[in-house]
Amino acid sequence: MTLAVDSLPTDLAAAHAMIIAKHEALLAAEARASAAESEAEHRALLIEKLKYTIAKLRREKFGQSSERGAILEQLDSTTVIGPGQVARVDEWKSLIVTEDG
């Protein structure tokens, strides 16, 4: 922010008051920025907690899933689960393989 030279105070008391007002405005802006950063951190942590809760509830409802790649061997077949794929067993005991995401 720039001030025109004509708008600057000419006496010392007015200049002092202007400096104090600018300093107070700066402190208020820094406090708002700090509060916004704290709120952003809080929300990021809340999102991580909710993601963890969702994953936990999915495991409880659908069972374990393979998220790193695996080979699932059954009596009559072998299924390869690649990286980026997720496997789960549904309520009818069918193997469901989907792309992660």
Stockholm file with secondary structure:
# STOCKHOLM 1.0

chainA/1-101         MTLAVDSLPTDLAAAHAMIIAKHEALLAAEARASAAESEAEHRALLIEKLKYTIAKLRREKFGQSSERGAILEQLDSTTVIGPGQVARVDEWKSLIVTEDG
#=GR chainA/1-101 SS CCCCGGGSCSSHHHHHHHHHHHHHHHHHHHHHHHHHHHHHHHHHHHHHHHHHHHHHHHHHHHCCCBCSCEEEECSSCEEEECTTEEEEECTTSCEEEEECC
#=GC SS_cons         CCCCGGGSCSSHHHHHHHHHHHHHHHHHHHHHHHHHHHHHHHHHHHHHHHHHHHHHHHHHHHCCCBCSCEEEECSSCEEEECTTEEEEECTTSCEEEEECC
//
